[in-house]
Amino acid sequence: MSAITPSTFDAAAMLAQVQAWSAINTGTGNLPGLAQQAAALAEAFAALPGAVELIAPAPVTAIAADGSAFDKPHGQHLVVRVRPQANRRILLTGHMDTVFPADHAFQHQRWLDDQTLNGPGVADMKGGIAVMLHALIAFEQTAGASSLGYDVLINADEETGSLASAALITELAAGKIAALTYEPAALPDGTLAHERGGTGNYSITITGKSAHAGRNPHEGRNAIVAAADLILRLKALERDDLTINPARLEGGAANNVVPDHAVLRFNIRPKSTAAMDGFERDIISLLRDIETIHQVVAHRHGGVTRPPKKVNAAAQKLFDLVRQCGAELGQDIRWQSTGGVCDGNNIAACGVPVVDTMGVRGGAIHSRQEYLIVPSLTARAALSARVIERLAMGHLEQGAIS
């Protein structure tokens, strides 16, 4: 077995790569920025012995404030396929998009101290992409590299739910023995995310009937009132394994007009498959009641985009493998459940064991305070390379981690 350690990696080169990528704005809606980033990634991942391609995003529709559906454009996804005919294959995933649009104030990097870099996407997850790439480059130098095939997916829409890449994730997960995803560690100390809840986003368009608020209000059908009733009924569905967040109500008209239109947007967080399935049944019944009581028409758009991620015995073996590899490197690997979601949810739903926080140590993601702990670039790359090497040796299937 090889002796891959943090010193195996060129720390300065990894940092320079992250800084160059962070300087490219890749907010999910910034298509020119995403195209620039995709080209830079294609060039970088050409260092691997596989085919690099850019895949067009799947069509996605969204609901405007007036209730009409419109096409929502997305950037291309990067896919690298190495030894696709190998009997033993894994999937590695990451995302190039960030939550910071092109007009956001947070566009620049600064050093907080000599080991901590503040900047957009440095942790979530351009640092993670660098960890993935350099771990794979190191793995390719090991004696057993030829026995493992792998696919790499770096999508362009993870931060908005991976709607334009969900089918691609499912396609690439098929037949894989394991998956590694490069979200930043759940905690700055390197703690991994274990089980995750799920998430779903919904838009409910309610169509009523307008009328004069003074002369004939009884002839109107108030869409805002119907939506308000729906909000209260949704909140009443909450329980220990399900939270519901009504986030935005749009619509209405002049004060002297009974409003005939409303759009309610809300998010759900099911902690279990039972809660997810139960809500699906409940929302159908609930919308039927709203239509009957208020004499309106309700149209639903959206649903659960990331199912809850449970850790079964096969997935736990992968976590144990990561912990053992960490111990060999002097890294204390721990994990905890989290309410956040990522592409790991989608991969787990395909029945593939996944550890989805193999990226850098850092914190304050999705804020102007986002930071990367720079020494974690090489430390986590060494961890990944060891894990990948063990997967190539069949340790996951054998249950042997020594």
N, C-alpha and C positions, 0 to 999 in steps of 0.2 A: 504494500500500500504506500502511496506517496505521502510525503510529509508537508502538506499544504498548511501554511500558517499565515498570519497577517503580514509577515515580512516577505511573503511570496509576491505581494502585490506592490505596484508602483503607486504609493499614496498620492504623490503630487499629480500624477496623470489622472487619477480618478477624480480628484478634487477639481482639476481644471475642466474636466468633462462636465461635471455637475454644474459648475459655474457658467460654462458656455450654454448649457441647456436651460439653466434658470434664467438667463438673459433673454431667452425667446419667450414672449408671452404666448401661452397656450391655454387660455381660457376656453372652455368647451365650445363656445360660439365663435371663437376667433379662427376662422378657417384659414386665412393666410398664415397665421402663426403656427397652426397645427401642421400645415403643409411644409413649412420651413423645418419644424421639429422632426417630422416624419422623414424628410430627406437626410437630416443629420443623423438620425437613428439608423436609417438604412445604410449609410456609409459606415457607421461604427460597428453594426452587427455583421457587416460583410467580413469581419475578421473571423467569423465562425465558418466551419466547412459545410455550409448549407445554402439553400435557395432563399433569398430575401425577396419578399413581394409586398406591395401595398394593395390592400383589399378595400373596395368601395363599401361605404356604410350601408346598412340595411335601411329602407325607408322608415321614417318615424313621423307620426302625426301628433299634433298638439291642439289644444282648444284655446281659441282667442277669447277675449273678454266679451265679445258679442255671441259666443257660443258656437262659432263656426270652426270647422277643422282646417288646419293648414299644415303643409309639409315643413318639417323642421330639419334643416341641413346639418350634417356632421362631417367631421374630417375622416380621412382614410385611416385604416388600421394597419399596423405593421405585423407581418407574420414571417417567421423564419422556420424552415423545416430542415432538420438535420437527421440523417439516417432514418428516413421514414419506413424503411423495410425492416428495421431491427425488431426482434421479438419482444424486447423490453423497452418501453417508451414512457416518457413523462412529459408533463406540460408545465411551462413557466409563463406566468402572466404579469403584466404591469400596465400602467396607463400613462399616456403622455399629456393628458389634459390636466388643468388645474381649475380651481374655483375662482380665479382672479381674471376678470375680463380685461380687454385691452384698455379700457378707460379707468380701470381701478387704480387707486393711488399707490398701491403696493407693487412696485415694478423693479426695485433695485435691491442689491445685496449690501450687507454691512457685517463686520465682525463684532460680535458681542464680547468675545475674549479670544485668546489664541487658539481655542479648540471648538468654538461655537460660531457657526455662520447663520445669519438671519437672511432669508430671501424667499421669494415666491417659488414654491415647488421643490425647494432643496431637500425636504424630507418626504413630501407627498406629491410625486414620488420619483423625482428625477435622480435623487440619491439612490433610491431603490433600483432604478433601471441600471445605474452604473454598477451596483453590487451584483445584479444578475449577470450582466455582460461579462464582467471580469471574472466572476466565479466560473462561468462557462468556458472562457478562454483558458483559465488555469486547469479546469477539468480535462480539456482537450489535450493537455500535455501528459495526462496520466496513462498508464499502461492499459487500463481497462476501458478507455473511452469508446473504443469501437463496438463494445457490447451494448451500448445504450443509445437509443434514438430519442429525440426530443423535439417538441414544437415550442416556439416562443410566440406569444401574442402580446403586443402592446397596443391597446385600443385607445381611441380618441374621445371616448364619451363616458368613462367610468364615473366621473363626478356627477353626472346627471342620470345615472341608473343603468348605463350600458344597454339602452334600448336598441341602439344601432349596431351593437356587437353581440347581443345575447345569443343569437343563433350561431354565430361564429365560435363563441365560447363552447357551446354545446357540441358543435362539430369537432373541435379540436380536443375536447375532453374525452371523446369516445376512444376506448381501448387503452387508456393510460393507466399505469399502475399507481401513479401518485402525481400530485401537482404542488408547485410552490408559487406563491404570489408575493409580490414585493412591496406591499403596503408597509409603512413605517411601523416599528414596534408599538404595541399598545401603550406602553409606558416608556419614559425616557431611559429607564434602567435596562431596557431590552426585553421586557416581558412580552410574550406572544399573546395574541388574541386566540381564545379557545372556541367555545361555542358562541354563536351569534344569533341574535334575533333576526327577523325578516323585516321587510318594508314594502309598502305599496302606496302609490300616489294615485289619487282619483280627482276627476273633474266632473261635477254633476251640473248639467245644464237644465234649468227649469223654465218652462214656457207657460205663462199664464195668459191673462186677457186684460188689456188696458181699458180704463174707463175714467171718467171725470171723478175726482175725489170728493166733489161737493154735490153734483147733480145726480149721478147714478153709480156710486161706489159699489153697490150690491151687485151690479152687473159685471164688475171686474173680478179677476182672479189674481190675487197678489202673489207674485213669484217670490218677493222678498220674504213675506210671511211664511210661505211654504219652505223656503230655504232655512229660515230661522228655526222652524219646527224641526226640520231635518237635522240641524246642528245639535239641538238638544237630544234628539233621539239617538244620534250617533254617540254622543258622550255617554248616554245611558247604557251603551253596549260594552263599555270598558270593563275589564276585569284584570285579575292578577297577571294573566299571560297575554293581554292585549291593551295597548293604549291607542287612542285616536286623537289626532290633532287637527281640528278645523283651522285652516291657516289663512284663508282669504275668501271674502264674499264680494262679488262684483255684480253690478247691475243697478236697477232703479231708474227713476226718471224725475221729472219735476215734482215739487211737493204737491201739486194739485192733480197728479196723474197716478192712478193705480198702476204700479209697475208690472209689466208683463214678461220681464226677463231677469234671470239671475244665474250666476255661475258660482258654485261653491267648490273650492279646492281644499282637499284634506289629505292627510297622511296617516297611515296605520303602521303599527309596529307589533306584529305578532311574534310571540316568543316560542310558539310551537306550531306544528303543522295543523293540529286540531283547532287552534285559535284562528289560523289562516283560513282553513276550510269553513269553519263556523261563521266567520265574518262574511265570506262569500255568499253563504245561504241567507244570512241576516240582511245584507244590503239589498238583495233582490226583493225580499219581503217588505223591507222598510220603504223602498222607493214605490212599491205598489200601494202601500198605505198612504204615502204622501200624495200620490196622484189621486187616490180616491177621496181623501179627506178635503183636499184643497182644490180639486178639479183642475189640476195642471198636468202637464206632460213632463216627465223627468227622463233625461238621457244620461247614461253613464259612460265615461271615457276613462280608461286606465284600469289598474288592478295591482296585484302583488307582482313586483318586478324582481325581488330577491327573496326566495323562501328562507325560513329559519334554517340555520346551519347547526345541526347536531353533530357531535363527535362520537362516532361509533367505534367499535373495537379496531377496525382496520385503520381508521384515522388516528386513533390513539397510538397505534404502533408507529406511525409516522412522527407524531409529536415526541414519542420516546426516543426515536432515532435522532431527531434534532437535538434533544437534550443530551444524549450520550456524546454526540459529536461536539457539542458545546463544551461539555466537561473535559474532553480531551484537549481543548484549546484554552482551558482555564476560564470559560464563560459559564456563568450560572444561569441556565435557561429555565425560566418559569413561564406559566401561562395563567390567564384568567378569562372568564366569560365577559362579553361586552355587548352593548346594545347597538354598536355601529355595524354597518354592512359594507360589503365590497364584492368583488367578483368571486371571492372565495365561496360566498353563498351559492352562486350559480354553479360553480364547479362541484361543490358538495352535493347539490341537487341532482347531478349526473351520476352520483354514486362513486366518485373518485376521492380518495383520501387527499386532504389538502391542508397545508399550513400556510396561512395567508398574510403573515406579518414577518416575512423574511428580510424586509428592507432595513433601512438605517435606524439608529437611535436618534431621537429628536423629539419635537413637541410643538404645541400651539398651532397645529395644522389648521388650515382654513381661516387663518387670521394673519394680520400684519406682523405678528410676533413669531410666525413659523420659523423654526430653527433646526439645524442639522448639527449633531455632535460629530465632528469631522473624523476622529479616529475610528468611528464605527464603520466607515466605508470599508476599510481593509479587514476589520474584525468580522463583519458580517459576510464579506466576500469569502473569507476563509471558512466560515461556518457553512455557507451554501455549497462551496466546492466539496467539502468533506461529505456533506449529506448526499450530494449528487453522485459522488464516487461510490458511496455505500449502496445507493440505489442501483448503480450499474453492476455492483457485485451480487445483487439479489438479496440483500439483507432484509429488505422489507417483507418479501415473500417467505423467507426462511425464519423470520422472527429472531434472527441472530444480530446482535448489535456489538459484538466484541471484535 
